Amino acid sequence: MANTSVFAATKGPPEARHETPTACELLPHAGAQGRGVPSLRRARTAGNPRSRNEQKMTEIMSGQDLIDAGLPQGKWFGEALRAANAVLEQGGSHDEAMEVARSFLPPPAAPLRARDALAFFANIEADGPEAAENVAKVAAGMAELMRTPVVRAGAIMPDACPSGPSGTIPVGGVVASEAIHPGMHSADICCSMAISVFTDVSPKALLDAVHAVTHFGPGGRQRGKQWRPSTELLARFDANALLKDSISPAIEHFGTQGDGNHFAYVGTLKSTGATALVTHHGSRAPGARLYDRGMKLADRYRRELSPETLKDNAWIPADTQDGDTYWEALQVIRAWTKANHLAIHDAAAEVLAAKAADRFWNEHNFVFRKADGLFYHGKGATPAFDNWAEDATDLTLIPLNMAEPVLIVRGRNAPHGLGFSPHGAGRNFSRSQHKRMQAGRTDAEIFAAETRGIDARFFLGKTDVSELPSAYKNAAAVRRQIETFDLAEVVDEVLPFGCIMAGDWEADAPWRTKRR
């Protein structure tokens, strides 16, 4: 059973759960009541009013009493005073009431761990000067992250790259902690991969089919064209305080894939030649809304429990009602994201009157709880340990880029990887830096050179050069490091036929056209 949150109230949304002490509880001492002397208030007994001489004297403890006792003022006063005055109402002594009040005193603020006091596992090698600079930034940021008081272990994968200010978990990072850190699973909660294998359709037909049914770009599907999640799934949204007002976006964004590096990829299995559809996307608006609320909730705890901790590394204590609610919300978002993948796969299959012969999926932006009681955060890291989820198989997917195979792997549960493997190829350069490096060539020239031999498509009609193969780390180097560090075993590959991505939907955005 979870303890009551330091911010929780009996009613109301998480943002407003703290109940401040009543005016009576915070009333200062008056008159001859000097500091250190318990404040007294008169309260009428039940029944008809009596004369002043007949009133029963009842001691009431106030906030000033706690301050006079040397206790630091804070939000905890409300619960402490309610409990203390309950003791007094039952005939307890002032000392007994004060002892109960002290039990609500928050623990002292947790300081940051000393620099380099807790090491992390580095499963990465630099294969050139650009990669060396990238690795140095990742290592410096990870070292700062490891100072977070509740963190217990960390690791970086071969595809690691910086993400945010120093101290923020990198893409390709894994962190084990006593608590849940919303910032460590990223805003794209449950970004994930799914594969369906078909034995009776051609790659071209499947690519055309998924192109016809999927949706890329910002926002969701228009009214009248929306897909609806199951009633049972929407009921889980409604039952969770952090999700109940996200039902509309859960409907609007269902059957959509977003933008950036998300894709629908079609190829053939190296082992059998069967056609496969692989999709990559996250939880869209429902997940982004939960992330935002989780970060705000975690920061409230940070200010009280560890003000020195970076905001991006703030945590929600697992043994609180807030922790329980957020954990359950994560599971609902996971279920929604999986259903979203499969809805797109099923719609494409329906166009072809085909049926999937096999399918599985895995997330790589999520939080997992192991038997040791710790929460393992993977931000761009694929679970590689046994039974990482109730629906887990022994296989997971690692994409590299649109012109390279998608790797089907079996995890090694490597201790130095904390039981994880990479989620892809990662980047050595930011999107804007990579685009600047292509100066002198048109988008059409770059596209033609980098997609030769595959059917590459941008859903919105504008090439996004920051998603072409050269934007990512060398695929062969990443694959070699997966083997070098024994993070996963490659058991099959999906050889590329074609890929659909959103494209540069901002190319004609008003702020860009105005600038031009």
C-alpha positions as CSV (number, residue, x, y, z in Angstrom):
1,M,0.0,0.0,0.0
2,A,1.5,3.3,-1.0
3,N,2.0,6.1,1.6
4,T,0.2,9.3,1.2
5,S,1.9,11.8,-1.1
6,V,3.5,14.9,0.5
7,F,1.3,16.8,-1.9
8,A,-1.8,14.5,-1.9
9,A,-5.2,15.6,-0.7
10,T,-8.3,13.5,-0.3
11,K,-9.9,15.0,-3.4
12,G,-8.9,16.9,-6.5
13,P,-6.4,16.6,-9.3
14,P,-2.7,16.0,-8.6
15,E,-1.9,19.6,-9.2
16,A,-4.1,20.7,-6.3
17,R,-3.9,17.8,-3.9
18,H,-2.1,19.7,-1.1
19,E,-4.5,21.0,1.5
20,T,-3.1,24.0,3.3
21,P,-3.7,24.3,7.1
22,T,-6.9,26.1,8.2
23,A,-6.8,29.6,9.5
24,C,-7.3,28.2,13.1
25,E,-4.3,25.9,12.7
26,L,-2.0,28.7,11.5
27,L,-3.3,31.3,13.9
28,P,-0.4,32.9,15.7
29,H,0.0,33.1,19.5
30,A,-1.8,35.9,21.2
31,G,-1.4,38.1,24.2
32,A,0.3,36.5,27.2
33,Q,1.0,33.3,25.3
34,G,4.8,33.7,24.8
35,R,7.0,31.7,22.5
36,G,7.3,28.1,23.5
37,V,4.0,28.0,25.4
38,P,1.3,25.9,23.8
39,S,-1.5,28.0,22.3
40,L,-5.0,27.3,23.6
41,R,-8.4,27.7,21.9
42,R,-11.9,27.3,23.3
43,A,-14.2,24.9,21.5
44,R,-17.9,24.3,22.2
45,T,-18.9,20.7,23.0
46,A,-21.6,19.1,20.8
47,G,-25.2,20.1,21.6
48,N,-26.7,23.4,22.6
49,P,-24.4,26.4,23.2
50,R,-23.5,26.8,26.9
51,S,-22.4,29.7,28.9
52,R,-18.7,30.6,28.8
53,N,-18.2,29.1,32.3
54,E,-19.7,25.8,31.1
55,Q,-17.5,25.6,28.0
56,K,-15.0,22.8,28.0
57,M,-11.4,23.9,27.4
58,T,-9.8,22.1,24.5
59,E,-6.1,22.6,23.6
60,I,-5.5,23.2,19.8
61,M,-2.0,23.0,18.4
62,S,-1.2,25.7,15.8
63,G,1.5,26.2,13.2
64,Q,3.2,28.6,15.6
65,D,3.6,25.8,18.1
66,L,5.6,23.8,15.5
67,I,7.7,26.7,14.6
68,D,8.4,27.4,18.3
69,A,9.5,23.8,18.6
70,G,12.2,24.5,16.1
71,L,10.5,22.7,13.2
72,P,11.0,24.0,9.6
73,Q,7.8,25.5,8.2
74,G,6.5,23.8,5.1
75,K,3.6,22.2,3.3
76,W,3.8,19.3,5.7
77,F,2.3,21.4,8.5
78,G,-1.3,20.8,7.3
79,E,-1.2,17.0,7.7
80,A,0.9,17.2,10.8
81,L,-1.5,19.6,12.6
82,R,-4.6,17.6,11.7
83,A,-3.0,14.5,13.1
84,A,-1.7,16.3,16.2
85,N,-5.1,17.9,17.0
86,A,-6.8,14.6,16.6
87,V,-4.6,13.3,19.5
88,L,-5.5,16.3,21.6
89,E,-9.2,15.8,20.9
90,Q,-8.9,12.3,22.2
91,G,-7.4,13.5,25.4
92,G,-3.8,13.1,24.6
93,S,-1.1,15.3,26.0
94,H,0.7,18.2,24.3
95,D,3.9,16.1,24.2
96,E,2.1,13.2,22.6
97,A,0.5,15.5,20.0
98,M,3.9,17.0,19.2
99,E,5.5,13.6,18.8
100,V,2.8,12.7,16.2
101,A,3.3,16.0,14.4
102,R,7.1,15.4,14.2
103,S,6.4,12.1,12.5
104,F,5.3,14.1,9.4
105,L,8.6,16.0,9.3
106,P,10.0,15.5,5.8
107,P,13.4,13.9,5.6
108,P,16.4,16.3,5.2
109,A,17.1,17.4,1.7
110,A,19.2,14.8,-0.1
111,P,22.4,16.3,-1.5
112,L,23.9,15.4,-4.8
113,R,26.4,12.5,-4.7
114,A,30.0,13.5,-5.0
115,R,31.3,13.8,-8.5
116,D,32.6,10.4,-9.9
117,A,31.4,8.6,-6.7
118,L,29.2,6.3,-8.8
119,A,30.6,5.1,-12.1
120,F,28.6,3.9,-15.1
121,F,29.1,1.3,-17.8
122,A,30.3,2.7,-21.2
123,N,29.4,0.3,-24.0
124,I,30.6,2.6,-26.7
125,E,33.8,3.3,-28.8
126,A,34.6,6.3,-31.0
127,D,35.3,5.4,-34.6
128,G,36.5,8.9,-35.7
129,P,37.0,12.4,-34.5
130,E,33.3,13.4,-34.7
131,A,32.4,10.2,-32.8
132,A,35.1,11.0,-30.2
133,E,33.6,14.4,-29.5
134,N,30.1,12.9,-29.2
135,V,31.3,10.2,-26.8
136,A,33.0,12.8,-24.6
137,K,29.8,14.8,-24.3
138,V,27.8,11.8,-23.5
139,A,30.2,10.6,-20.8
140,A,30.4,14.1,-19.2
141,G,26.6,14.3,-19.1
142,M,26.2,10.8,-17.7
143,A,28.8,11.5,-15.0
144,E,26.7,14.5,-13.9
145,L,23.5,12.5,-14.0
146,M,25.0,9.8,-11.7
147,R,25.2,12.3,-8.9
148,T,21.4,12.2,-8.5
149,P,20.8,10.8,-5.0
150,V,18.4,8.0,-5.8
151,V,20.2,6.7,-8.9
152,R,21.9,3.3,-8.3
153,A,23.5,2.4,-11.7
154,G,23.9,3.6,-15.2
155,A,25.0,2.5,-18.7
156,I,25.4,3.9,-22.2
157,M,24.9,2.0,-25.5
158,P,26.9,2.1,-28.7
159,D,24.3,4.5,-30.3
160,A,24.4,7.0,-27.4
161,C,24.3,10.7,-28.3
162,P,23.7,13.9,-26.2
163,S,20.1,15.0,-25.6
164,G,19.5,18.3,-23.7
165,P,21.8,20.1,-21.3
166,S,24.7,18.3,-19.6
167,G,23.4,16.0,-16.9
168,T,20.3,14.9,-18.9
169,I,20.1,11.2,-19.8
170,P,21.4,10.8,-23.3
171,V,19.7,8.9,-26.1
172,G,21.1,5.4,-25.7
173,G,21.2,5.8,-21.9
174,V,20.0,3.4,-19.2
175,V,19.5,4.4,-15.5
176,A,18.5,2.2,-12.6
177,S,16.9,4.2,-9.7
178,E,14.9,3.8,-6.5
179,A,12.2,6.1,-8.0
180,I,10.5,7.0,-11.3
181,H,12.1,9.9,-13.3
182,P,9.8,11.2,-16.0
183,G,12.7,13.0,-17.7
184,M,14.5,9.7,-18.1
185,H,12.0,8.0,-20.4
186,S,11.6,11.2,-22.5
187,A,8.6,13.1,-23.7
188,D,7.9,10.4,-26.4
189,I,6.9,7.8,-23.8
190,C,7.0,4.3,-25.1
191,C,8.6,5.1,-28.5
192,S,8.7,1.6,-29.9
193,M,9.0,-0.9,-32.7
194,A,6.5,-3.4,-34.1
195,I,6.8,-6.0,-36.8
196,S,4.3,-8.1,-38.7
197,V,5.4,-10.8,-41.1
198,F,3.3,-11.8,-44.2
199,T,4.0,-14.8,-46.4
200,D,1.6,-14.0,-49.3
201,V,2.1,-10.3,-50.2
202,S,4.8,-8.5,-52.2
203,P,6.9,-5.7,-50.6
204,K,5.6,-3.2,-53.1
205,A,2.0,-4.0,-52.4
206,L,2.5,-3.8,-48.6
207,L,4.4,-0.5,-48.8
208,D,1.5,1.0,-50.9
209,A,-1.0,-0.4,-48.5
210,V,0.5,1.0,-45.4
211,H,1.1,4.3,-47.2
212,A,-2.7,4.4,-47.9
213,V,-3.8,3.9,-44.3
214,T,-1.2,5.5,-42.1
215,H,-0.9,9.1,-41.0
216,F,2.3,11.2,-40.6
217,G,2.8,14.7,-39.5
218,P,1.8,17.0,-36.6
219,G,-1.6,16.6,-35.0
220,G,-4.0,13.8,-35.4
221,R,-6.6,12.6,-37.8
222,Q,-9.4,14.9,-38.9
223,R,-12.9,14.4,-37.5
224,G,-14.8,11.9,-39.5
225,K,-11.6,10.0,-40.3
226,Q,-10.5,9.2,-36.8
227,W,-9.9,5.6,-35.6
228,R,-11.2,4.8,-32.1
229,P,-9.3,2.7,-29.5
230,S,-11.1,0.0,-27.7
231,T,-13.7,0.8,-25.1
232,E,-11.7,-1.1,-22.5
233,L,-8.6,1.0,-23.2
234,L,-10.4,4.3,-23.0
235,A,-11.9,3.2,-19.7
236,R,-8.4,2.8,-18.4
237,F,-7.7,6.4,-19.4
238,D,-10.9,7.5,-17.6
239,A,-9.9,5.6,-14.4
240,N,-6.5,7.3,-14.1
241,A,-6.3,10.8,-12.6
242,L,-3.4,11.8,-14.8
243,L,-5.0,10.6,-18.0
244,K,-8.8,11.0,-17.7
245,D,-8.8,14.3,-19.6
246,S,-6.7,12.9,-22.4
247,I,-9.4,10.7,-23.9
248,S,-10.0,13.1,-26.8
249,P,-6.3,13.2,-27.9
250,A,-6.2,9.4,-27.4
251,I,-8.9,9.1,-30.1
252,E,-7.6,11.9,-32.3
253,H,-4.0,10.6,-32.5
254,F,-4.9,6.9,-32.7
255,G,-3.6,5.4,-36.0
256,T,-1.0,8.1,-36.4
257,Q,2.8,8.0,-36.4
258,G,4.0,11.6,-35.9
259,D,7.2,12.9,-37.5
260,G,10.9,13.1,-37.0
261,N,12.6,9.6,-37.1
262,H,9.3,7.7,-37.0
263,F,8.7,5.4,-40.0
264,A,6.9,2.6,-41.7
265,Y,9.5,0.3,-43.2
266,V,8.9,-2.7,-45.5
267,G,11.4,-5.4,-46.4
268,T,12.0,-9.1,-46.6
269,L,13.3,-11.5,-44.0
270,K,16.9,-12.6,-44.8
271,S,16.1,-16.1,-43.4
272,T,12.9,-16.8,-45.4
273,G,12.2,-14.1,-47.9
274,A,8.8,-13.3,-46.3
275,T,7.6,-9.7,-46.5
276,A,7.6,-7.7,-43.2
277,L,6.2,-4.4,-42.1
278,V,8.1,-2.6,-39.3
279,T,6.7,0.6,-37.7
280,H,8.4,3.0,-35.3
281,H,6.6,5.6,-33.3
282,G,5.6,6.6,-29.8
283,S,2.6,7.6,-27.8
284,R,1.9,10.9,-29.6
285,A,-0.2,13.5,-27.7
286,P,-1.4,11.2,-24.8
287,G,2.1,10.4,-23.9
288,A,3.4,14.0,-24.3
289,R,0.6,15.2,-21.9
290,L,1.5,12.6,-19.3
291,Y,5.2,13.4,-19.6
292,D,4.4,17.1,-19.0
293,R,2.4,16.3,-15.9
294,G,4.9,13.8,-14.6
295,M,7.7,16.4,-14.9
296,K,5.7,19.0,-13.0
297,L,4.8,16.5,-10.3
298,A,8.4,15.3,-10.0
299,D,9.7,18.9,-9.7
300,R,7.4,19.4,-6.7
301,Y,9.1,16.5,-5.0
302,R,12.5,17.7,-6.1
303,R,12.0,21.1,-4.5
304,E,11.2,19.4,-1.2
305,L,13.4,16.3,-1.3
306,S,16.5,17.4,-3.2
307,P,16.6,21.0,-4.5
308,E,20.2,20.5,-5.8
309,T,19.0,17.8,-8.2
310,L,18.7,18.9,-11.8
311,K,15.1,19.5,-12.9
312,D,15.4,17.0,-15.7
313,N,16.4,14.3,-13.2
314,A,13.6,15.0,-10.7
315,W,11.8,11.9,-9.4
316,I,8.4,10.7,-8.1
317,P,8.9,8.5,-5.1
318,A,7.6,5.0,-5.8
319,D,6.1,4.5,-2.4
320,T,3.6,7.3,-2.7
321,Q,0.1,7.5,-4.2
322,D,1.5,9.8,-6.9
323,G,4.1,7.1,-7.7
324,D,1.3,4.4,-8.0
325,T,-0.8,6.7,-10.2
326,Y,2.0,7.6,-12.5
327,W,3.2,4.0,-12.8
328,E,-0.3,2.9,-13.8
329,A,-0.6,5.8,-16.2
330,L,2.7,4.6,-17.9
331,Q,1.1,1.1,-18.4
332,V,-2.0,2.6,-20.0
333,I,0.1,4.7,-22.4
334,R,2.1,1.5,-23.2
335,A,-1.1,-0.4,-24.0
336,W,-2.3,2.5,-26.2
337,T,1.0,2.7,-28.1
338,K,1.0,-1.0,-28.8
339,A,-2.6,-0.9,-30.0
340,N,-1.7,2.0,-32.2
341,H,1.1,0.0,-33.9
342,L,-1.2,-3.0,-34.4
343,A,-4.1,-0.9,-35.7
344,I,-1.9,0.4,-38.5
345,H,-0.6,-3.1,-39.3
346,D,-4.1,-4.5,-39.4
347,A,-5.4,-1.8,-41.6
348,A,-2.7,-2.4,-44.1
349,A,-3.3,-6.1,-44.0
350,E,-7.1,-5.5,-44.6
351,V,-6.3,-3.5,-47.7
352,L,-4.5,-6.6,-49.1
353,A,-6.9,-9.2,-47.6
354,A,-3.9,-10.6,-45.9
355,K,-3.2,-12.0,-42.4
356,A,0.0,-11.7,-40.4
357,A,1.8,-14.9,-39.9
358,D,3.9,-13.6,-37.0
359,R,4.3,-10.3,-35.1
360,F,6.0,-8.9,-32.0
361,W,6.9,-5.5,-30.6
362,N,9.1,-3.8,-28.1
363,E,9.5,-0.3,-26.6
364,H,12.8,1.5,-26.2
365,N,11.7,4.7,-24.3
366,F,10.2,3.4,-21.1
367,V,10.6,2.4,-17.4
368,F,10.8,-1.2,-16.4
369,R,10.8,-2.6,-12.8
370,K,13.0,-5.6,-12.1
371,A,12.9,-8.1,-9.2
372,D,15.5,-6.1,-7.3
373,G,12.8,-3.4,-6.8
374,L,14.7,-0.8,-8.9
375,F,13.2,1.1,-11.8
376,Y,15.2,0.8,-15.0
377,H,14.8,3.8,-17.4
378,G,15.7,3.3,-21.0
379,K,15.8,6.4,-23.2
380,G,16.6,5.0,-26.6
381,A,17.6,1.6,-25.2
382,T,16.0,-1.8,-26.0
383,P,15.2,-4.2,-23.1
384,A,17.4,-7.3,-23.4
385,F,16.6,-9.1,-20.2
386,D,14.2,-12.0,-19.8
387,N,10.5,-11.3,-19.2
388,W,10.8,-7.6,-19.4
389,A,7.1,-7.4,-19.9
390,E,4.1,-9.7,-19.7
391,D,3.8,-9.7,-23.5
392,A,7.6,-9.9,-24.2
393,T,9.0,-12.4,-26.6
394,D,12.7,-13.3,-26.6
395,L,13.2,-11.1,-29.7
396,T,13.5,-7.4,-30.2
397,L,14.1,-5.0,-33.1
398,I,17.0,-2.6,-33.7
399,P,16.7,-0.3,-36.8
400,L,19.8,1.4,-38.2
401,N,18.6,3.7,-41.1
402,M,16.2,3.5,-44.0
403,A,18.8,2.0,-46.3
404,E,20.1,-0.6,-43.8
405,P,18.5,-3.8,-42.5
406,V,16.4,-3.8,-39.3
407,L,18.1,-6.2,-36.9
408,I,16.1,-8.9,-35.2
409,V,18.0,-9.7,-32.0
410,R,17.9,-11.8,-28.9
411,G,19.0,-9.9,-25.8
412,R,22.1,-11.0,-23.8
413,N,21.0,-9.5,-20.5
414,A,24.5,-8.2,-20.2
415,P,25.3,-6.9,-16.6
416,H,27.4,-4.1,-18.1
417,G,24.4,-3.0,-20.2
418,L,22.1,-3.3,-17.2
419,G,20.1,-5.8,-19.3
420,F,19.7,-3.5,-22.4
421,S,20.9,-3.2,-25.9
422,P,20.9,-0.2,-28.4
423,H,17.7,1.1,-30.0
424,G,19.2,2.2,-33.3
425,A,22.2,3.9,-34.9
426,G,22.1,7.3,-33.0
427,R,23.6,10.5,-34.3
428,N,27.0,12.2,-34.1
429,F,25.5,15.5,-35.3
430,S,22.4,17.5,-34.5
431,R,19.8,17.8,-37.3
432,S,20.7,21.4,-38.1
433,Q,24.4,20.7,-38.1
434,H,23.9,17.8,-40.5
435,K,21.8,19.9,-42.8
436,R,24.6,22.6,-42.9
437,M,27.1,19.9,-43.8
438,Q,25.1,19.2,-47.0
439,A,25.5,22.7,-48.3
440,G,26.1,22.9,-52.1
441,R,23.7,20.1,-53.0
442,T,20.0,20.3,-53.5
443,D,17.6,18.2,-51.4
444,A,16.8,16.2,-54.6
445,E,20.4,15.4,-55.2
446,I,21.0,14.3,-51.7
447,F,17.8,12.2,-51.7
448,A,18.7,10.5,-55.0
449,A,22.3,9.6,-53.8
450,E,21.3,8.3,-50.4
451,T,18.2,6.3,-51.3
452,R,19.5,4.6,-54.4
453,G,18.0,1.1,-54.5
454,I,15.2,1.6,-52.1
455,D,11.6,3.0,-52.4
456,A,11.9,5.9,-50.0
457,R,8.9,8.2,-49.5
458,F,8.2,11.3,-47.5
459,F,4.5,11.3,-46.6
460,L,4.1,15.1,-46.7
461,G,6.0,15.5,-49.9
462,K,9.0,17.4,-48.6
463,T,12.4,15.7,-48.2
464,D,13.8,15.8,-44.7
465,V,17.6,15.4,-45.3
466,S,18.1,15.1,-41.5
467,E,16.5,11.6,-41.7
468,L,18.5,10.3,-44.6
469,P,21.2,7.6,-43.9
470,S,24.1,10.1,-43.6
471,A,22.4,11.8,-40.7
472,Y,23.0,8.7,-38.5
473,K,26.1,7.0,-37.1
474,N,27.9,4.4,-39.2
475,A,25.6,1.4,-39.2
476,A,28.4,-1.1,-39.5
477,A,30.2,0.5,-36.5
478,V,27.1,0.3,-34.3
479,R,26.5,-3.3,-35.3
480,R,30.1,-4.2,-34.6
481,Q,29.9,-2.7,-31.1
482,I,26.7,-4.6,-30.3
483,E,28.8,-7.7,-30.9
484,T,32.0,-6.3,-29.2
485,F,30.1,-5.6,-26.0
486,D,28.0,-8.7,-26.3
487,L,24.7,-6.8,-25.8
488,A,22.6,-8.8,-28.2
489,E,22.7,-11.6,-30.7
490,V,21.5,-10.9,-34.3
491,V,19.3,-13.8,-35.3
492,D,17.7,-12.4,-38.5
493,E,17.4,-9.2,-40.5
494,V,14.7,-7.4,-42.4
495,L,16.4,-6.4,-45.7
496,P,15.2,-3.0,-46.9
497,F,12.7,-2.5,-49.8
498,G,11.2,0.8,-48.9
499,C,10.4,3.3,-46.1
500,I,7.9,6.0,-45.4
501,M,8.6,8.9,-43.1
502,A,6.9,12.2,-42.4
503,G,9.2,14.6,-44.2
504,D,10.0,18.2,-43.5
505,W,6.5,19.4,-42.7
506,E,8.0,22.7,-41.3
507,A,9.6,23.6,-44.7
508,D,6.7,25.8,-45.6
509,A,5.8,26.9,-42.1
510,P,4.8,30.6,-41.8
511,W,7.8,31.4,-39.7
512,R,10.2,30.0,-42.4
513,T,8.5,31.5,-45.4
514,K,8.4,34.9,-43.7
515,R,12.1,34.6,-43.0
516,R,12.9,33.7,-46.6
